[in-house]
Amino acid sequence: LVQESVDCALRVGTLADSGLVARKLGEMALVNCASPAYLARHGTPQTPDDLPGHQVVSYSAPSSGRAAPWEWQQGAQLRSLVLPSTVAVNNVESYIACGLAGLGLIQVPEYDVRAHLQCGELVAVLPAYSAAPMPVHMLYPHRTHVPRRVRVFIEWLERLLVQTGTLTPPTARPPRGRGGR
């Protein structure tokens, strides 16, 4: 960010260590879903015990190239399972397109597929067993001097993401510096 004179950047997911200031804006909920055609062929899983009879669309992180396992929260525990897949992708647009085409189950931020869920192109499955929400942070270079335009932009974006249901705000905001800034 500093080298390219970028004021701030929105990051979704676990952050790597850096010298940047990270302000947590909230979390994005994930949803498990599949196309009606996929569910007609393979059945609808009711619990994680049903997952071995299913296939997923693999999502390979662009940074590592490794496919992410299927994850879900069970109580306070995060569980995961490697499931068979016929296709692997490394961007969310392709991931959703493969889900819509009936190639397997997908886990995706709910806001990305909200319209597909509402019109029935995708169906939510295993709602009691969703993956942990993804943290959302705003990164910027300095804590001591954040230009007013950057502060105003961050506050506007945070409000917009919460109002549209894209983001759940953090439960407790850390205290701000002197003067309420």
Secondary structure, 3 states (H helix, E strand, C coil): CCCCCCCCEEEECCCCCCCCEEEEEEEECEEEEECHHHHHHHCCCCCHHHHHHCCEEEEECCCCCCECCEEEEECCEEEEECCCEEEEECCHHHHHHHHHCCCCEEEEEHHHHHHHHHCCCCEECCHHHCCCCEEEEEEECCCCCCCHHHHHHHHHHHHHHHHCCCCECCCCCCCCCHHHC
